[in-house]
């Protein structure tokens, strides 16, 4: 068993029930959204978003698999990015 937690561990049963009751999409009395986008609308929005730089790619902050820590050299199945290096949980500065 790992020491990872699921999101449901942080929600009490009372909070989960109240969230389900307040969902507007589940309320049959709520009017449906009738705004529909045409292909022309979608194309116009896509053209407006083409100013991204191809060299500005994102980096992961977490990786799982078989890794070697860039700091201590130990094998790890979970690695976090810290100052550009993939490091084990013991070497990660929290």
VENQUI-V458545 format. One record per residue. RES is the residue in three letters. SS is DSSP state (~ for helix, > for strand, _ for the rest). Layout:
BEGIN
RES/SS + RES/SS
END
This chain:
BEGIN
UNK/_ + UNK/_ + UNK/_ + UNK/_ + UNK/_ + UNK/_ + UNK/~ + UNK/~ + UNK/~ + UNK/~ + UNK/_ + UNK/_ + UNK/~ + UNK/~ + UNK/~ + UNK/~ + UNK/~ + UNK/~ + UNK/~ + UNK/~ + UNK/~ + UNK/_ + UNK/_ + UNK/~ + UNK/~ + UNK/~ + UNK/_ + UNK/_ + UNK/_ + UNK/_ + UNK/_ + UNK/_ + UNK/_ + UNK/_ + UNK/_ + UNK/_ + UNK/_ + UNK/_ + UNK/~ + UNK/~ + UNK/~ + UNK/~ + UNK/~ + UNK/~ + UNK/~ + UNK/~ + UNK/~ + UNK/~ + UNK/_ + UNK/_ + UNK/_ + UNK/_ + UNK/_ + UNK/_ + UNK/_ + UNK/_ + UNK/_ + UNK/_ + UNK/_ + UNK/_ + UNK/_ + UNK/> + UNK/> + UNK/> + UNK/> + UNK/> + UNK/> + UNK/> + UNK/_ + UNK/_ + UNK/_ + UNK/_ + UNK/_ + UNK/_ + UNK/> + UNK/> + UNK/> + UNK/> + UNK/> + UNK/> + UNK/> + UNK/> + UNK/_ + UNK/_ + UNK/> + UNK/> + UNK/> + UNK/_ + UNK/_ + UNK/_ + UNK/_ + UNK/_ + UNK/_ + UNK/_
END
